[in-house]
Each structure stands twice: as structure tokens, then as C-alpha cells.
Amino acid sequence: MTEQDITTELVTLRDYWRYAISRFNAADLSYGHGTTTASDDAAYLLLDSLELPIDALDPFLDARLLPEERRLLAERIETRVTTRKPSSYITGRAYIQGVRFHVDERVIVPRSHIGEILFAEYLGENGSSFLPDPMAVERAVDICTGSGCLAVIAAKFFPQATVDAVDLSADALEVARINLDEHDVEDQVTLFQGDLFAPLKGRTYDLIITNPPYVDHEALDGYPPEFRAEPKMAHDGGVDGLDLVRRILEEVPAYLNPEGGMICEIGSGREILEEEFPHLDFVWLETAESQDAVFWISAEALGVS
């Protein structure tokens, strides 16, 4: 079927959703960049392309599309199937808890559990049982910031704080700067290029946030094209996935204030980490998809006084 045939015969959003699901299933696409199924990924691609709310498919399903909208959707469905790029790279946007961020192939598509935890803890009725009082946070840092999404969220939750954000990739920091500008926090967040804490000598923080690369080499070797489309550096955590996490744990005490703490995402390495660091009191945090992909550790538990 040619693009002209598609745009002539398919006229409603429901038509394009059904068509996209069929194409995605036939191509055996992979998911995991904010969606988990062909139907969800198709809905995201279509809704975001049309500037519609990404969580509100039903109200628009039977809306008739304009000719230019039909052409756009047909092109983007074809691009998703033929390139195997994540849908967020095709639309140029990704979301954390409904907050929109710019993304492109210079950065990993943001999908951190930490964003979910920050929203749940700080927007809950009783406040957080472990994270610091948001009004008391004066300095925070996001290590391995990538697109800058967690630094932006931190700036929103900690209005009194100055926020630093570090990444080794100059390309990633260019994307992060776009997001700082779009969210109007460029005066509150400072970007640093460097290796983990290296650019931050002499600075200490009330809260350290980090979502470092933590994929092991065996998993990397089995990646589908959708994940290979992302910068390898943003995934590669070494042979067992914990190379950077180990370094962070060794270096972090020098950068924490006595009443502070660190929240860190590590993927599936809990058993290895607890065996190697038996003296550390990790608090494992539950999310919608995991019970031990993220830990909190206080400055006190790290021996900071």
C-alpha cells in the first residue's frame, strides 16, 4: 500500500492506530522507552505527533484527520517500522510523570524510576519519609544528567536550591541546555562536563541524584535496534553493569553534607552491591515496575559527619 493509498483510505485516528499496531506487530518491534506494547507505542507516536495529550486516546479516536495530519502519521509509522528508532526520537519528545522534555539521538530516552519516586514522595499527602524537606535543600546535583530531565525536576521541587548537573558527553549537555531553557530553569541549574564528580571539587550537596549507565555487557550484546539507537555510553556499565555505581559509592562521601543523602538507580545489581558493600545501609525503593532498582543512602550511613 502506497502512502497515497494509506492517506486516502485511513481518515480517523482510530484507523491510524489500528494500522500502526498491525505494522508494529508485523515488524516485531521492541519497546521499553516509556511504552511496553505495540498498542501503547502506536498511541504515543500518534498522539504526540498531533500535539494531543498522550494519555487521552479515547476522546480523539473517531476524529477525522486533516490531509496534512494523515501524511504526517503515515510517514512516522513508516519511519518507526523501517528505522526501528524509539518513537520519542521520531517525535523529539519524551515524558516523565507527564512532564515533557526534548530528546534526540544525542541522549538516552529518559525513563528513570527516580522521577517516579520524586513525584510520589514529594506530592504525597504526608511528604517523604527519607528525602529531605524540599524547602531545606540548598544545593542538589544530578550526576550523569543526560537530557537534564532529573535536574529540571529537582529545580522544580527545590525552589530554594541551586542545582548542578554533570555529564561526560558534550552532546548530551547540549540537549540538557535545551530542556533548561524550555523549562525556564537555566538560572537555577548549572551544567558541567566531566567524569562523575570530577568537575565538582570543593562542592557539597544536600541531595545527590544519579542514574548512571548500569547495563552489563551480556545485556548490551543482546540489545534490539531500538536500544542500539541510543548512545552506547549512556548504557554501558561494564562487565556486570556496576562499574560507575562502585565509583560513585567510593567518591560520594566527599560531596555530601552531613544531613544529606543520595538516590541512585542501578538496574538489577542489588545482590552484587550488597555483597561488595556489606557495611552500607541501602534503603531499596519500590516503583511501579521494580522493588530494588533504586536505592537511597543517607550521609550518615556513608560515614559523613
Backbone as a ProteinNet text record, in pm:
[ID]
protein_1_A
[PRIMARY]
MTEQDITTELVTLRDYWRYAISRFNAADLSYGHGTTTASDDAAYLLLDSLELPIDALDPFLDARLLPEERRLLAERIETRVTTRKPSSYITGRAYIQGVRFHVDERVIVPRSHIGEILFAEYLGENGSSFLPDPMAVERAVDICTGSGCLAVIAAKFFPQATVDAVDLSADALEVARINLDEHDVEDQVTLFQGDLFAPLKGRTYDLIITNPPYVDHEALDGYPPEFRAEPKMAHDGGVDGLDLVRRILEEVPAYLNPEGGMICEIGSGREILEEEFPHLDFVWLETAESQDAVFWISAEALGVS
[TERTIARY]
85	0	88.6	66.6	145.5	97.5	179.9	140.6	10.6	-5	-128.3	-248.5	-232.1	-341.2	-377.4	-272.7	-295.6	-371.5	-324.1	-386	-523	-554.3	-688	-785.8	-742.6	-832.9	-843.4	-739.5	-741.7	-772.2	-879.7	-923.5	-936.5	-951.1	-966.9	-844.5	-832	-721.9	-731.4	-852.7	-870.2	-811.4	-833.5	-779	-626.6	-564	-417.5	-363.4	-434.1	-392.8	-395.7	-506.8	-517.7	-409.6	-388.3	-286.8	-146.3	-116.9	15.5	38.7	-60.3	-45.8	-15.1	-87.7	-64.2	77.1	121.5	256.7	362.5	341.8	440.4	450.4	335.5	337.7	403.5	371.5	429.8	581.1	629.8	773.4	843.6	767	822.5	911.3	857.7	932.8	953.5	1049.6	1075.2	1035.7	1004.6	955.6	1036.2	998.5	1069.9	1116.7	1074.6	1110.1	988.6	924.6	803.5	676.8	687.7	574.4	621.3	524.3	560.7	492.6	398.2	325.7	311.9	275.9	254.1	141.3	34.1	-79.6	-43.6	32.7	72.9	171.6	265.3	364.4	299.4	204.9	132.7	53.5	-14.2	-91.6	-0.8	114.2	207.2	254.9	298	350.4	246	123.5	18.1	-22.7	-47.6	-94.9	10.3	134.9	239.5	265.3	255.1	273.7	167.5	46.8	-64.7	-78.5	19.4	15.9	-106.8	-146.2	-259.3	-207.5	-285.4	-241.2	-209.7	-93.4	-50.4	-123.7	-201.7	-276.1	-426.3	-466.3	-609.3	-643.9	-633.4	-662.2	-811.5	-891.6	-1033.9	-1111.4	-1094.5	-1176.2	-1151.2	-1037.4	-999.6	-1006.6	-1042.2	-1031.6	-1108.9	-1226.3	-1309.1	-1303.7	-1205.7	-1187.3	-1129.3	-1187.6	-1135.1	-1013.5	-908.5	-782.5	-771.8	-701.6	-674.8	-574.9	-573.3	-480.2	-334.6	-290.3	-151.1	-124.2	-225.8	-210.6	-200.2	-277	-270.4	-132.4	-80.2	53.1	159.9	150.9	247.8	245.7	127.3	116.5	163.4	127.7	172.3	324.7	385.7	532.4	597.3	540.2	603.9	584.8	474	456.2	560.2	577.5	676.3	817.9	848.2	980.7	1004.4	902.6	917.2	948	881.9	899.2	1032.8	1068.9	1187.1	1317.7	1316.7	1441.1	1456.6	1346.6	1345.2	1390.6	1385.5	1417.4	1302.7	1332	1224.5	1132.8	1005.8	909.3	946.7	1009.1	1047.7	1149.6	1236	1329.1	1255.8	1147.4	1071.3	990.7	931.8	854.7	943.5	1061.6	1151.8	1115.7	1031.8	987.7	975.9	996.9	974.2	913.4	855.1	782	823.4	834.5	849.7	736.7	649.1	533.4	456	442.1	364.7	439.4	563.4	644.1	720.4	707.3	764.7	909.3	993.5	1132.6	1170.4	1260.2	1316.1	1416.8	1412.5	1512.9	1550.4	1671.3	1714.6	1825.5	1887.2	1982.5	2110.5	2126.6	2244.5	2230.8	2108.7	2085.1	1999	2007	1916.8	1775.5	1675	1536.7	1509.6	1476.7	1460.9	1343.7	1369.5	1265.4	1303.7	1362.1	1417.4	1309.6	1333.8	1248.5	1256.1	1366.8	1385.5	1281	1245.2	1140.8	1010.8	973.1	851.5	859.8	976	992.8	984.2	1049.6	1044.9	901.7	827.2	688.4	605.2	622.4	542.8	574.2	701.6	742	705.2	727.9	707.4	564.7	486.8	347.7	250	302.5	216.6	162.4	57.9	-9.3	79.8	165	243.2	388.6	424.4	562.8	649.2	778.3	869	921.9	937	991.1	1143.3	1206.2	1352.4	1417.9	1352.6	1409.8	1404.8	1497.6	1498.2	1379.6	1347.5	1243.8	1279.5	1189.9	1225.3	1263.5	1206.2	1238.5	1372.8	1427.3	1555.1	1673.2	1645.5	1752.8	1809.2	1936.2	2002.3	2091.6	2143.4	2228.1	2195.2	2175	2149.4	2229.9	2257.8	2331.9	2276.7	2274.2	2233.4	2356	2405.9	2524.6	2480.9	2545.3	2505.1	2368.3	2359.8	2230.7	2166.7	2246.3	2186.6	2107.8	1979.2	1891.9	1861.2	1905.9	1881.3	1746.2	1670.4	1532.5	1526.3	1612.2	1606.4	1655.7	1749.1	1792.7	1679.2	1603.8	1488	1385	1354	1256	1304.9	1434.7	1490	1472.7	1497.6	1481.9	1337.7	1244.1	1102	1065	1115.9	1080.8	1157.2	1275.8	1358.8	1377.3	1275.4	1278.8	1387	1436.1	1539	1680.2	1690.1	1819.4	1886.4	2019.8	2096.7	2124.1	2108.7	2119.8	2233.2	2323.5	2428.2	2391.5	2440.9	2412.7	2537.6	2580.8	2708.1	2687.1	2759.3	2762.6	2896.8	2941.9	3067.6	3051.5	2929.6	2903.1	2868.6	2949.2	2917.2	2788.1	2763.3	2639.3	2518.2	2525.8	2413.4	2387.6	2492.2	2474.7	2410.8	2430.5	2361.3	2210.8	2171.1	2028.4	1976.9	2056.4	2015.3	1991.5	2076.5	2059.2	1926.3	1887.5	1757	1646.3	1654.5	1549.6	1551	1669.1	1673.4	1603	1629	1565.9	1414.9	1372.6	1229	1152.4	1218.6	1152	1186	1257.9	1287.5	1360.8	1457.6	1538.5	1687	1719.2	1859.5	1937	1866.4	1935	1953.9	1883	1890.3	1980.4	1996.4	2072.4	2200	2312.2	2441.5	2490.5	2529.6	2576.6	2729	2778	2921.6	2952.7	3058.8	3104.7	3219.9	3209.9	3316.7	3275.5	3369.2	3352.9	3303.6	3175.4	3113.8	3139.3	3208.2	3225	3345.2	3421.1	3546.6	3532.4	3425.6	3416.3	3366.5	3339.8	3269.7	3358	3488.2	3578.8	3544.9	3535.1	3507.4	3360.8	3272.4	3128.7	3067.8	2969.8	2894.9	2746.1	2667.2	2526.3	2436.6	2314.5	2211.6	2148	2146.2	2087.9	2167.7	2205.4	2270.9	2177.7	2150.1	2066.1	2154	2144.9	2225	2159.3	2155.7	2106.3	2215.7	2323.5	2439.1	2413.9	2498.3	2490.6	2507.1	2417.3	2426.5	2391.9	2400.6	2369.8	2496.7	2486.8	2603.8	2628.9	2748.3	2788.1	2707	2666.7	2583.9	2451.6	2390.2	2264.4	2285	2394.4	2423.9	2435.6	2500.2	2519	2386.6	2284.3	2154.5	2054.4	2098.4	2006.7	1939.5	1808.9	1740.9	1775.6	1739.6	1777.1	1728.3	1610.8	1559	1655.2	1718.1	1811.2	1949.2	1985.5	2112.2	2109.3	1991.6	1980.7	2025.8	2028.7	2069.1	2220.8	2278.8	2423.4	2468.1	2563.4	2609.2	2664.5	2730.2	2790.9	2687	2563.6	2458.1	2407.8	2445.8	2403.6	2516.4	2636.2	2745.2	2796	2762.8	2806	2917.7	2982.3	3090.2	3041.8	3130.3	3101.2	2976.7	2962.9	2844.6	2748.6	2775.6	2685.6	2707.6	2801.2	2812.3	2942.3	3017	3144.6	3127.6	3034.1	3016.9	2951.6	2863.3	2798.1	2902.8	2997.8	3106.3	3184.9	3220.9	3297.4	3218.5	3089.1	3005.4	3002	2984.9	2980.4	3112.5	3222.1	3352.2	3378.1	3327	3356.4	3254.2	3131.1	3021.7	3037.2	3099.6	3106.5	3170.5	3261	3328.9	3238.7	3122.9	3036.9	2900.7	2882.6	2755	2766.1	2665.2	2652.8	2605.3	2634.3	2603.6	2457.9	2365.8	2223.8	2168.3	2256.1	2210.6	2200.8	2188.6	2178.9	2180.3	2183.1	2189	2082.1	2017.9	1926.7	1990.3	1998.2	2075	2000.1	1993.4	1931.3	2040.4	2020.9	2125.6	2075.8	1950.1	1900.8	1886.3	1958.1	1935.5	2055	2136.7	2259.6	2255.4	2137.2	2127.1	2213.9	2205.1	2278	2428.7	2479.1	2622.1	2662.5	2583.6	2616.9	2616.2	2515.3	2507.5	2621.2	2663.8	2775.5	2906.9	2926.5	3051.4	3057.3	2941.3	2937	2850	2887.6	2802.8	2787.6	2877.8	2874	2780	2727.3	2640.4	2493.4	2418.6	2275.3	2194.2	2176.2	2096.2	1947.5	1870.9	1724.8	1671.6	1613.8	1567.5	1426.5	1403.2	1279.1	1194.4	1067.9	976	917.4	908.4	841.6	736.7	668.5	562.7	617.5	742.8	798.4	910.6	950.9	1064.8	1060.2	1122.3	1134.7	1277.4	1373.4	1512.6	1601.1	1547.3	1627.1	1685.8	1637	1680	1705.3	1813.5	1836.1	1854.9	1825.3	1855.6	1959.1	2057	2153.7	2185.1	2180.3	2199.8	2348.5	2378.3	2516.6	2568.2	2481.3	2521.5	2563	2485.8	2519.5	2651.6	2689.9	2815.5	2931.9	2904.3	3008.5	3039.3	2947.5	2967.5	2919.4	3003.9	2966	3017.5
-119.4	0	124.4	214.9	338.2	437.6	540.7	644	710.7	730.4	792.5	703.8	571.5	479.8	488.6	492.1	496.5	622.5	736.3	863.2	883	808.9	816.8	728.3	608.3	510.5	526.3	574.6	591.2	736.5	760.9	900.2	940.5	844.7	879	835.3	887.3	845.6	696.4	644.7	501.2	420.1	467.8	399	389.6	501	503.5	424.4	424.2	346.1	196.9	152.5	11.9	-25.3	63.3	38	30.8	123.8	125.7	-0.2	-43.2	-165.4	-284.7	-295.5	-406.1	-402.2	-282.9	-269.9	-300.6	-251.6	-273.4	-421.3	-487.3	-631.1	-711.7	-677.5	-750	-732.1	-615.4	-587	-636.9	-684.6	-736	-632	-512.1	-404.5	-432.9	-363.3	-372.7	-241.9	-250.8	-135.2	-120	-26.3	-4.5	138.2	228	369.7	450.7	402.3	467.4	394.3	297.1	211.9	66.9	-24.5	-166.1	-255.5	-203.2	-283.3	-206.3	-280	-216	-113.8	-146.2	-53.7	74.1	61.1	179.8	264.9	198.5	272.5	344.6	277.8	340.9	461.3	445.8	557	674.9	645.8	753.7	826.7	750.3	811	900.1	851.8	927.4	1050.6	1032.8	1144.7	1254.6	1214.3	1315.4	1386.7	1315.3	1378	1483.2	1461.7	1554.5	1658.7	1663.9	1759.1	1738.5	1613	1579.3	1519	1521	1460.7	1312.8	1268.7	1132.2	1027.2	1068.2	971.7	980.2	1037.4	1058.2	1018.8	889.4	841.9	840	789.8	764.5	884.5	1004	1115.9	1151.6	1109.3	1152.9	1041.1	919.8	805.8	823.6	881	890.7	1028	1108.7	1238.8	1219.4	1286.5	1281	1372.3	1322	1394.3	1475.9	1587.2	1669.7	1599.5	1633.5	1566.6	1572.8	1689.6	1700.5	1616.4	1599.9	1514.2	1367.8	1328.4	1190.5	1161.1	1255.9	1234.8	1224.3	1309.9	1307.4	1172.9	1123.9	998	880.6	880.4	772	769.8	887.9	896.7	847.4	884.9	849.8	701.3	645	499.9	425.8	470.4	408	423.2	540.1	563.6	472.2	457.7	370.7	227.4	178.9	40.6	21	112.6	91.6	124.3	221.3	258.5	189.6	145.3	85.9	185.2	313.9	413.7	423.2	448.6	470.8	584.2	572.1	674.1	813.1	822.1	953.5	1023.3	948.1	1011.2	1063.8	999.9	1041.2	1167.3	1176	1296.6	1405.2	1364.8	1461.5	1496.1	1409.7	1440.8	1313.4	1328.4	1220.9	1282.8	1198.6	1247.7	1171.2	1243.8	1183.1	1235.7	1143.7	1182	1297	1290.9	1390.3	1516.9	1530.6	1649.3	1623.6	1714	1694.4	1744.2	1664.9	1701.9	1680.2	1764.3	1744.7	1630.8	1543.4	1437.1	1420.5	1375.2	1330.6	1228.5	1185.7	1074	1106.1	1227.9	1262.1	1214.3	1176.1	1134.6	1008.9	936.6	826.4	881.4	807.1	849.1	837	945.9	939.7	850.8	764.1	674.8	629.7	720.2	686.7	658.5	554.9	528.9	644.6	717.1	822.5	931.5	964.7	1064.9	1023.1	897.2	844.7	857.9	825.4	831	973.9	1067.4	1206.5	1259.2	1230.3	1276.2	1210.8	1080.4	1009.6	1059	1080.5	1120.4	1265.1	1353.4	1495	1543.6	1468.3	1508.1	1425.6	1332.2	1253.9	1337.9	1288.8	1365.1	1390.6	1294.9	1305.7	1344.7	1378.5	1410.3	1285.7	1304.3	1190.3	1146.4	1015.1	960.2	954.6	980.5	971.3	1086.4	1138.6	1250.1	1377.6	1469.6	1592.2	1682.5	1766.2	1867.7	1952.3	1962.1	2033.3	2179.1	2242.3	2381.9	2396.4	2284.3	2288.2	2255.4	2211.5	2176.1	2303.2	2328.8	2448	2415	2290.9	2250.1	2105.7	2080.2	1945.3	1925.8	1799.5	1770.1	1644.4	1645.9	1530.3	1481.4	1364.1	1306	1215	1227	1158	1210.1	1339.3	1405.5	1375.1	1342	1312.7	1430.5	1410.7	1515.3	1625.3	1609.4	1710.5	1700.8	1594.3	1587.9	1583.7	1505.3	1497	1626.4	1694	1823.6	1925.7	1921.9	2012.4	1981.8	1853.5	1815.1	1857	1838.9	1880.5	2031	2108.4	2253.4	2290.9	2216.1	2244.1	2208.8	2095.2	2052.6	2128.8	2180.6	2250.9	2395.6	2477.7	2614.4	2702.9	2665.1	2744.2	2697.9	2589.9	2526	2572.8	2572	2574.8	2429.3	2397.1	2259.3	2250.8	2157.1	2128.2	2001.1	1989.8	1872.2	1839.2	1713	1671.7	1559.5	1568	1456.6	1457.6	1338.9	1326.5	1368	1358.1	1383.2	1529.7	1593.9	1731.6	1736.8	1634.9	1629.7	1624.6	1541.6	1532	1665.7	1736.3	1864.4	1968.1	1956.8	2047.1	2023.6	1897.3	1866.3	1913.4	1890.4	1934.9	2085.8	2160.1	2305.5	2344.4	2272.1	2297.1	2280.3	2173.8	2148	2248.9	2295.4	2400.7	2525.6	2560.6	2679.1	2661.3	2543.1	2521.2	2522.5	2482.2	2478.9	2600.2	2695.1	2822.4	2803	2712.3	2692.9	2714	2778.8	2795.7	2879.5	2965.7	3044.9	2967.2	2856.3	2777.1	2655.2	2605.3	2482.7	2516.3	2463.7	2483	2350	2348.9	2227.2	2218.7	2097.3	2071.8	1951.9	1963	1846.7	1782.4	1651.4	1582.1	1443.9	1376.6	1238.2	1232.4	1202.3	1192	1319.7	1309	1424.1	1511.3	1472.9	1542	1694.3	1746.7	1892.5	1965	1891.2	1948.2	1960	1962.7	1967.2	2083	2050.1	2151.4	2179.4	2121.3	2142.8	2028.1	2062.3	1959.8	1985.5	1877.1	1883.1	1823	1874.8	1817.9	1695.3	1690.9	1577.2	1550.2	1423.8	1379.2	1280.8	1307.8	1223	1164.7	1036.1	980.1	858.1	859.8	747.4	712.3	647.8	623.1	507.4	492	371.2	246.5	146.2	28.3	-101.9	-102.4	-223.6	-307.3	-437.2	-524.3	-561.8	-611.1	-635.9	-746.3	-845.8	-951.1	-894.6	-809.4	-747.4	-654	-578.7	-489.3	-566.4	-681.9	-762.2	-811.8	-823.5	-871.1	-761.2	-636.8	-524.2	-528.8	-499.5	-482.1	-346.1	-321.8	-195.6	-71.4	-77.1	40.4	90.1	-3	35.3	67	1.6	33.4	172.8	228	363	469.3	434.1	528.8	527.9	635.3	637.9	522	443.8	328.3	370.8	485	533.1	551.4	580.5	602.8	473.5	358.9	229	150.3	161.1	68.8	86.2	-12.4	-9.7	-107.4	-161.9	-257	-400.1	-491.4	-633.9	-673	-627	-662.5	-546.1	-434.3	-320	-222.1	-250.4	-169.2	-89.9	-77.6	-6.4	135.9	210.9	350	360.6	267.9	270.1	252.1	161.9	141.9	271.6	334.7	459.2	567.2	575.2	676	652.2	528.4	497.6	530	510.4	540.1	690.5	766.7	909.5	996.6	947.5	1033.4	1091.9	1024.7	1086.1	1225.2	1249.5	1379.4	1491.4	1456	1556.7	1570.1	1504.7	1510.9	1594.6	1675.4	1742	1641.7	1664.8	1564.3	1520.7	1607.7	1571.6	1527.6	1512	1482.7	1334.4	1305	1166.4	1157.8	1033.6	1010	909.8	938	844	801.1	668.1	614.2	498.5	499.2	390	295.4	164.2	69.2	-47.3	-53.7	-166.7	-291.8	-397.3	-528.1	-576.8	-486.8	-528.9	-533.5	-543.9	-535.3	-638.7	-764.6	-870.8	-847.1	-808.7	-782.4	-666.6	-560.9	-441.3	-469.6	-541.1	-570.1	-662.4	-751.6	-840.9	-763.7	-666.8	-592.3	-480.6	-429.9	-319.4	-358	-463.3	-512.4	-412.5	-316.7	-220.5	-103	-95	17.2	-19.8	73.6	51.9	109.4	27.1	69.9	59.5	159.9	154.2	138	21.7	-7.7	44.5	113.3	186.2	116.8	105	36.5	135.1	90.9	168.1	79.8	132.6	56.2	-69.1	-66.2	-177.9	-251.2	-204.7	-267.6	-244	-337	-321	-292.6	-309	-292	-239.3	-151.4	-89.1	44.1	95.8	226.8	215.5	278	282	425	442.8	567	533	619.6	601.5	738.4	745.5	873.1	902.2	1030	1069.4	999.5	985.9	918.5	774.8	703.2	565.2	554.4	663.6	664.8	716.3	744	788	935.9	1015.6	1159.7	1224.3	1303.4	1369.1	1511.4
0	0	0	-93	-100.8	3.8	26	121.4	76.7	-54.7	-104.1	-74.9	-92.4	-60.9	87.4	172.4	316.4	354.7	307.4	348.1	286.1	180.6	121.4	197.2	232.1	293.9	445.8	508.8	654	685.3	758.9	777.8	923.6	1014.7	1156.3	1234.5	1356.6	1443.7	1473.9	1488.6	1511.2	1395	1273.2	1155.9	1164.3	1198.1	1202.3	1320.8	1431.5	1547.9	1514	1453.4	1414.3	1313.6	1216.1	1113.4	1174.6	1265.3	1327.6	1409.7	1485.9	1566.1	1475.9	1366.3	1273.2	1216.1	1176.4	1120.8	1226.4	1348.3	1454.4	1489.8	1498.5	1529.4	1417.4	1294.1	1181	1174.6	1217	1215.3	1341.1	1437.7	1563.3	1630.4	1645	1708.3	1856.7	1914.5	2058.5	2125.2	2255.2	2329.1	2457.8	2539.9	2664.3	2683	2595.6	2606.9	2650.4	2755.1	2804.2	2766.2	2675.1	2639.3	2642.1	2654.9	2666.8	2564.4	2486.7	2388.8	2257.8	2151.5	2021.6	2029	2098.5	2105	2178.9	2289.9	2364.8	2285.4	2219.4	2142.8	2024.8	1959.9	1849.6	1898.5	2011.5	2066.8	2098.7	2160.1	2193.8	2068.2	1968.2	1846.4	1779.6	1771.3	1703.5	1783.4	1911.8	1993.7	2005.1	2029.6	2044.7	1912.9	1802.6	1672.1	1643.7	1697.6	1674.2	1784.4	1876.5	1988.1	2075.1	2091.2	2177.4	2308.1	2416.5	2542.1	2521	2565.7	2535.1	2616.7	2715.8	2797.2	2772.8	2659	2632.8	2490.2	2461.4	2326.1	2294.6	2387	2360.1	2306.8	2362.9	2313.7	2167.7	2112.8	1978.5	1874.5	1915.6	1826.1	1696.2	1702.1	1581.6	1516.1	1557.2	1493.4	1353.1	1255	1118.8	1109.4	1047.5	1040.9	913.1	924	807.1	715.9	587.6	493.8	539.1	589.6	632.6	757.9	843.9	961	919	819.8	770.7	712.4	635.7	576.5	684.5	784.8	894	966.8	1000.3	1073.3	987.9	861.7	773.3	764.4	752.8	744.8	874.2	986.6	1113.1	1146.9	1108.6	1125.4	1042.1	918.7	830.2	887.4	939.9	998.7	1118.3	1203.1	1321.6	1280	1175.4	1131.3	1059.8	973.9	889.5	960.1	1050	1118.7	1253.1	1313.3	1446.6	1553.9	1525.1	1626.7	1727	1854.2	1951	1906.1	1940	1897.8	1948.2	2065.1	2117.9	2030	1963.1	1870.4	1747	1711.2	1592.6	1621.8	1741.1	1776.5	1835.7	1888.1	1950	2092.4	2154.2	2291.1	2374.1	2503.9	2599.1	2724.2	2809.3	2925.6	3050.4	3160.1	3292.6	3379.4	3422.1	3503.9	3439.1	3307.7	3235.2	3199.2	3245.9	3214.7	3085	2989.9	2856.5	2850.4	2781.1	2759.2	2612.7	2566.5	2432.4	2436	2334.4	2320.6	2174.1	2151.5	2019.8	2040.3	1931.9	1940.8	2014.5	2063	2143.9	2287.7	2327.6	2466.2	2469.4	2579.5	2604.4	2623.8	2581.5	2606.4	2756.6	2825.7	2971.8	3012.1	3109.5	3162	3302.8	3379	3509.6	3612.4	3694.3	3810.4	3910.6	3910.4	4010.1	3994.2	3871.1	3851.2	3916.8	3899.7	3963.3	4115	4171.1	4317	4367.7	4299.7	4344.3	4345	4241	4235.3	4345.7	4364.4	4465	4605.2	4634.5	4768.7	4799.6	4705.2	4733	4709.1	4633.2	4610.7	4693.5	4774.1	4862.5	4976.6	5039.7	5145	5265.7	5298.5	5421.2	5398.6	5275.7	5248.4	5248.1	5230.9	5219.4	5354.8	5370.2	5494.5	5493	5378.7	5372.1	5296.5	5193.3	5120.4	5204.2	5183.6	5264.7	5235.4	5333.5	5317.1	5194.5	5096.6	4973.3	4995.2	5097.2	5122.8	5194.2	5245.2	5316.1	5225.9	5103.9	5011.7	4949.2	4978.1	4924	4805.1	4802.8	4691.2	4654.4	4526.2	4475.8	4349.1	4317.2	4195	4129.6	3996.7	3916.6	3841.6	3880.3	3818.1	3702.7	3588.2	3464.2	3420.3	3399.5	3378.7	3244.2	3140	3010	2956.6	2934.5	2880.9	2981.1	3105.4	3207	3273.4	3243.6	3293.3	3446	3511	3657.1	3721.2	3658.1	3709.7	3701.9	3592.4	3578.8	3686.1	3705.8	3808.1	3945.7	3973	4101.8	4121.7	4017.5	4028.2	4060.4	4007.3	4033.6	4177.8	4227.6	4362.6	4470.4	4436.4	4535.7	4493	4513.8	4460.7	4522.9	4642.5	4708.4	4672.3	4595	4573	4443.6	4448.6	4324.8	4287.1	4160.9	4113.7	4012.2	4034.3	3937.1	3860.8	3739.3	3655.9	3575.8	3583.4	3524.9	3424.1	3312.4	3218.3	3146.1	3109.2	3035.6	2890	2838	2696.5	2670.6	2586.5	2547.6	2467.9	2385.5	2308.2	2400.1	2503.5	2597.2	2664.4	2700.4	2768.2	2677.4	2546.4	2453.6	2459	2469.5	2482.7	2618.5	2723.1	2856.3	2857.8	2787.9	2785.9	2719.9	2616.6	2553.7	2657.4	2736.4	2835.4	2949.5	2989.3	3091.3	3040.8	2915.4	2858.2	2846.2	2798.8	2779	2911.5	3019.3	3149.9	3236.9	3177.6	3243.5	3376.8	3378.8	3499.8	3470.5	3358.5	3321.8	3423.1	3501	3603.5	3733.1	3748	3870.7	3855.3	3733.9	3708.4	3631.8	3679.2	3613.4	3558.7	3432.1	3366.6	3371.7	3395.4	3398.3	3310.1	3229.9	3154.9	3230.1	3252.5	3321.5	3366.4	3429.1	3470.9	3614.9	3632.3	3765	3845.6	3960.9	4049.8	4014.1	3912.3	3882.6	3867.7	3803.4	3788.7	3913.7	4021.3	4136.8	4260.1	4243.1	4356.5	4450.4	4580.5	4680.5	4704.4	4624.9	4641.8	4722.7	4805.1	4879	4861.8	4883	4847	4955.4	4958.5	5046.2	4982.7	4850.5	4779	4652.5	4635.1	4512.8	4443.2	4316.3	4232	4122.7	4100.3	3992	3929.3	3797.7	3718.4	3617.9	3664.9	3579	3483	3382.1	3298.3	3385.5	3366.3	3452.5	3379.2	3247.9	3171.2	3158.3	3185.8	3175.1	3029	3001.8	2863.1	2796.3	2871.3	2811.6	2762.1	2843.4	2802.3	2683.6	2684.8	2572.4	2441.6	2447.7	2326.3	2268.9	2354.2	2308.8	2279.7	2277.6	2257.6	2119.9	2115.1	1986.2	1926.9	1800.7	1735.3	1808.8	1872.4	1941.8	2049.6	2121	2226.1	2169.7	2059.8	1995.2	1932.5	1911.1	1855	1954.7	2082.6	2186.2	2203	2257.9	2279	2368.4	2320.3	2397.5	2532.5	2535.8	2659.8	2770.6	2730.5	2829.8	2891.5	2832.6	2883.4	2950	2896.9	2929.1	3071.9	3156.7	3295.5	3325.9	3222.4	3244.7	3238.7	3273.6	3260.8	3338	3462.2	3541.9	3559.9	3493.6	3497	3610.9	3701.5	3822.7	3833.2	3725.5	3732.1	3784.4	3727.8	3769.5	3906.8	3938.3	4070.2	4179.5	4158.2	4256	4275.9	4165.8	4175.6	4248.1	4219.1	4284.6	4435.2	4476.9	4620.3	4689	4619.5	4677.3	4687.8	4591.6	4586	4657.9	4672.4	4715.4	4855.7	4954	5086.9	5087.8	4998.7	4995.7	4944.9	4889.3	4827.2	4894.8	5007.6	5078.7	5205.6	5230.1	5360	5464.3	5593.1	5697	5704.6	5671.8	5679.2	5544.7	5446.2	5311.6	5280.8	5153.2	5109.8	4957.9	4909.8	4765.7	4723.6	4610.4	4547.4	4416.2	4395.1	4283.4	4218.9	4086.5	4012.2	3961.2	3981.3	3944.5	3859.6	3826.5	3748	3832.3	3796.2	3859.7	3942.5	3991.9	4059.2	4210.3	4270	4415	4486.9	4448.1	4519.8	4514.7	4399.4	4386.2	4476.5	4475.4	4551.8	4702.6	4748.5	4891.8	4935.8	4848.7	4882.9	4889.5	4798.5	4794.9	4898.3	4939.8	5035.7	5155.6	5229.1	5338.6	5453.2	5462.2	5571.9	5543.9	5421.4	5386.6	5402.4	5456.2	5481.7	5366	5262.1	5147.5	5181.9	5142.8	5153.6	5011.5	4983	4847.5	4828.2	4718.3	4695.3	4589.5	4619.3	4528.1	4428.3	4303.2	4198.9	4133.2	4033.9	3968.1	3901.2	3857.5	3781.6	3854.1	3972.5	4038.7	4188.4	4262.2	4406.3	4449.5	4358.9	4400.2	4287.9	4205.7	4100.8	4146.4	4259.4	4309.4	4459.2	4503.7	4648.4	4696.1	4824	4896.2	5001.6	5017.6	5125.3	5184.6	5315.9	5384.4	5400.8	5422.3	5450.3	5575.1	5674	5797.1	5769.8	5685.4	5654.5	5578.2	5510.9	5436.2	5520.9	5648.4	5739.8	5733.6	5676.2	5667.4	5796.3	5857.3	5983.5	5985.5
[MASK]
+++++++++++++++++++++++++++++++++++++++++++++++++++++++++++++++++++++++++++++++++++++++++++++++++++++++++++++++++++++++++++++++++++++++++++++++++++++++++++++++++++++++++++++++++++++++++++++++++++++++++++++++++++++++++++++++++++++++++++++++++++++++++++++++++++++++++++++++++++++++++++++++++++++++++++++++++

